[in-house]
Structures are given as C-alpha cells and as structure tokens.
C-alpha cells in the first residue's frame, strides 16, 4: 500500500506540477487570478524551488498533516472540502451496495440453479438491459418519471433534496432512495450475471457431488458449499467498486445534485480548480488501494481453501 500510494503521489505530482505548459501557480489561481495572487501561490507552494524539494514538501504535507492543498477558487482547504462531502458519498455508496447485493444474490442463484429455464432467460435478459443503460440516462429518466418535482408519477424525492442523516433520518432516507435504485441497477445486473456464471461452474465440481452423495439437502449444498466458493470473483469486484464509489460517484451525484466527493470533483473540473481535482484523485486512489487490501484479507474468511 505504501509503495503504491507513493507511486500514485509521484504521478499525480508530475501531472499537476511538472507537466502543465502553463504556470502551475496560474492554474491554481484560476482564469481571473491577479499577479499578486499568482506570486503568493508560487511562494506558498514552493514552486520557485527545485522539483525534488517541491515533491518532498508535497508528500510531507500529505503524510504528516493529511494536507491535500488549498483551493484558491473556493478559498478553503481541499481536505476540509473532502471531509465535509464524505458523509454524503458514504451514504450513497453504502445504501447502493446493500441494495444491489440484495437483488443480485437471489437472482444469480436462481438463474444458476435453473439454468436455461424461462426464469433464467428472463432474469439474464433483464440484467443485460440494466447493464446497457448508462447511469446518467437512467437517472434522468427516473427523475422525469418518479420525482416529486418534475415526475409524472411523483413517488420519490427529486434532485437536490439530500439532507444529512444527522439532521433527519427519514428525510435522509427518502432523499437517497431514488439515487440508490439508479446506482444499484447496473451493478445488481452485473453481479447477478457474474454470480450465475461462477456458481454454474462450481456446481459441477467434485466436492459438490460428494456433498450431495452424503445426503445433504440441496439448499445446504448450494448455499453453504456452492455460493461460498462462487462469490470469490464477486468479493474482488465488490472491493474495487466500493473503493471507486467512495472516491466519488461523479455521474450519480451530478444527476441528483448530491453534495458528495464526486460532485466536488465535477465542480472542480468545471472551475479548473486544480488543487481540488488533485486532492480528489489522491483520495480516490487511497480508497481503491485500501479496498484491495481488504479484499485480499477477506479471501481467507470467505473461502476455506485460502489460508494465510
């Protein structure tokens, strides 16, 4: 993890400090930055010093102080902006993960057990449609059909209604229900297809035949022996997906106007706020690397054949 984070920090530093043809201080000051502000940024960031000194200060600030820099566009530390937006992203990610796993497991298991049946073909056909629908398109269609403000059926809260869980649990839940469904749709479809493929292969293994020959019930054979061995690919993908979403679900947060890290990155890109873009990139990389570590450890818990 340490080596990977160091490499990513070096690449990020080169991209945002060394490679731009424009003065990095000018980029951080924005399009309307005054000469005085540009000079102040250059001094504060040490851009007038050798490149290795700049990188040392950059890494030192991240490691010792969790300092991702200062945004001169919003006049606030990037770290504070990320911390303020993190609860909304966590809420969106956790709810969507619970929803798509709840849908994917029964659909995938039933499709694998009843392979090539009418149920299997209908489930996998629906999954293929869900995977093919882009999140931004599905989100806009969901808002048009079901949101309380512009929807035709007015069932769910619309965009821009997010309320933190600390203020009101009921309002928080209702404001995220439609985004959860939209974000979970394609993931649930993909996970169902992945579980079906993996479980179909596992159910033909010798130890499954042995378990059946010993007289175990079909439910026990499938759930205890089959599914447990078949979910390893899902664990791998789940860790990566959670890490990516915690780094910012840009499309979903932008469509539903949720003030999370993804929306922060989107606004920073529009405003050419390089300090904030750089901070969100590093933050997302951190979550992905940590998620990979958790996945590696989880293998030994999920699969009895894996031992450390």
N, C-alpha and C positions, 0 to 999 in steps of 0.2 A: 504493500500500500504506500509506504513512504517513498519508495523509488518511483512508482507510477505517478504519485502526486508531484514529485519533484520534476519529472519529465514534462508533465502537463503544464506545470507552472512555468517551466522554461519555454515551452512552445507558445503559451499564451503571452508571456512577456515579449518574446520576439515579434509576435503578430501585432501587439498593441503599442510597443515601444520602439522597436528597431526597424520593422519593415515598412511602415507607412511612409510614403513620399512626402506627405505633409508633416509639418512640425507636430510632434505628439502633444506639446503644450497647447497648440492651436486647436487640435482635435478635441481636447478635453474642455477647452474654453467655449466650444460651440461656434456656430456661424457668426454670432454677433459679439464675440469676446473682444474686449478692449485690449490695447497693447499692454496696459498696466496689469490686467488680469493674466494675460499670457506670460508676462515676465514673472509674476508671482507664482504661477503654476509651475513654470520651469524650475524656479528655485526650490519650491516645496517638494517637488518630486525628484530633485537632484538630477534633472535632465542635462545640466551643464557639467556633469561628472562622467568619468569613463563608464562604458556599458556594464562592466563587471561590478562596479560599485552600485550602479542603479539596480542591477538584478539582486545583489546582496541585500540592499535595503528593502527591495520588494518582497523577497522571501522572508526576511526577518520580521517585517510588519505582519505578514500572514500568519507565521508560525507562533510568534510571541504574543501578538495582540489581536489576532483574527481580523486584521485590518485589510479590507479589500479596496481601500482608496476612498477618495472624496469626490462626490458628484458636484461639479460647479454649475450644472444645469438646474438641479433641484436644491442646491445649497444644503446638502445633507450627506453624512457618511453613507457609503454603499452598504456597509454592514448593518446599520440601523434600518435602512430600507428593506433589506432582505429579511431581517428578523421580524419586522412589522408585517411583511407579506407572507411569511412562512406558515402561520396558522391556517390561512385560507387554502393554501396549496395542500397542506397535510389533510385538511378536512375533505377536500375534493378527491385526493388520492385514496385515502382510507375507505371512504364510502363507495367509490367506484370499484376498488379491489374486492371488497366484500360482496358487492352486487354481482360482479362478473364471475367470481368463483362460485357463488350460489347458483348461478344459471348454468355455468359451463360444466360442472361436475355431473349433475343428473343427466344432462343432455348427452354428454360424451360417453358416460357409462351405458346408458340405454342404447345409444347408437352402436357401441362396440358389441354389446350382448346380442342385440337384434340386428346384426349386420345384414345389409342388403334387403331389409324389410321396408315396408312403406313408411314406418316411423323413422327409420334411419335415413331414408332418402329425403323425407320432408325436413328433418332436422338439419341435415348437412346442406340441403338446398337453401334453407333459411339462413344458415350460418354463412354460406357463400355470399348471399345478398348483403348481409350485415357487414362482412369484411370489405365488400366493394364500395360501401357508402363512406365517403370522406367525412371526418368529424365536423368540419366547418359547414358542410352542406346539410348533414343530418341535424346539426344544432340549429341552423336557421329554419329548416323545415319544422322541427319540433317547436320552436318559438312561434312560428306562424300558425301552427295548428293548436297548440295546447297552452300557450302562455296567457296569463290573466289580462295583460295589457293589449296585445295585438292579436291574440289567438282566436281561432274560430270556435273552439270548444271551452276555453278558459278554465283549465283544470289546475295548472301549476303556476307558481310564481314566475315572472318574466325575468329578463336580463337586468342586471344592476340592482337586484334586491338582496344581495348577500348581506347577512348580519352575522357577526362573530358569535360563536357558541357561548361565550362568556356573557353576552347581553341577553339573549333569549334563545333557549334550546329549540323550542317549537318553530320559531321563525327561521333559525339557522337550518333546521332540517328541511323545512318546506322550500327554502330558497335554493337548496342544493339538490333537491330530488330530481329535477329535470336534467341538470348537468351530469349527475351521476349516471342516469339512464343513457344519455347520449354517449358519454365517455366509455361506459361499460359495454355498449352494444357490440362494437367491433372486437373488443378484447374477449368478450364472452364467446363470440363466434369462433375466434381463432383458437382459444383454449379448448373449446369443445372438440374441434377438429383434431387438435394435437393430442388430446386425451384419447379420443376414439382410435387414432392410428397407433398410439403406444400401447393401449390396453388390448387391442386386437392382436398385436404381436405377442404380448405377454401371455395371453390366454392359451396360446399354443405351446408354451414352454413345458418341459417335462415335469417340473415340480408342481405345476397346476394340475396335470393329470394325476400325479401321485396324491395330491390333496383330495381330489375327487374320489380316487380309488379307496382312500381311507374312510370315506363316508361323510366327509364334511358337507354341510349344506352349501348350496350354490351361492347363497348370499355371503357366507363366510369366505368361500373361495374367491369370489370376485372382489369383495370389499377389503378383506384382510390381507390376502395374498396377491391378488391381481393389481388392484388400484395402487397399493403401496409401492409396488415395484414400477408401475407405469407412470407415476407422477414425477419421476426424476426430471424428464425434459420440461415439465411444467414449472418445477421449482427453479430451474435455471432461467427460464424466460421470465418468470414472475419477479425474480430478483432484479433483473435488468429493467423490466418495465416499471417497477416501483421506483427504482433509482432515477430513471428518466423522468417520470411524472413528478417526483419530489424536486427534481431540478427545474421543473416548470412545464406545465401542460399549456403551452402557448396558445394553441388553437381554441381549446375549450374555454380557457379563461378569457380569451379575447372575445369570443362569440357571446358569452354570457356575462361579460364585464365583471368578472370575479377578481378582486384585488389581490392576486397571488403573485408568485415569482415569475410565472410565465407572462402575465400581463405586464409586470415590471420590465421584463426583457423586451417585450414588444414595444412599450412606450419608449424605452431607451434607444431602440433601433430607429424609431421614427424621429427622435430628437437628436440622433447622433451623439448620444451620451456614452462615450467610450468607456468611462470608468465603471458605469453600472453594467454595461454589456460584459466587460471583462470580469466583474465580480460574479455575475450570474453564471457565466461559463465555468468559472472555477468551482462555484458552489454546486452546479450540476455534476461536474466531474467527480467531486468529492462523494456525492450521494451514490453515483454509479459504482465507484470503486468499493465503497463500504457495502453496498448491496451484493457485489460479487463475493466479498469475504463471507458475508452471512450465508450466501448460497452454498459456498464450499463447506462450511460448518454444518449446514442443515442436511447435507447428503448423508452424514453419518447417523443422523436422527431418523431420517425418513426411510432409508434403505438399510436393512440389516446386513446386507452383503458388504457395505462400506465400513471400514474401520480405520481410525487414525491412531 
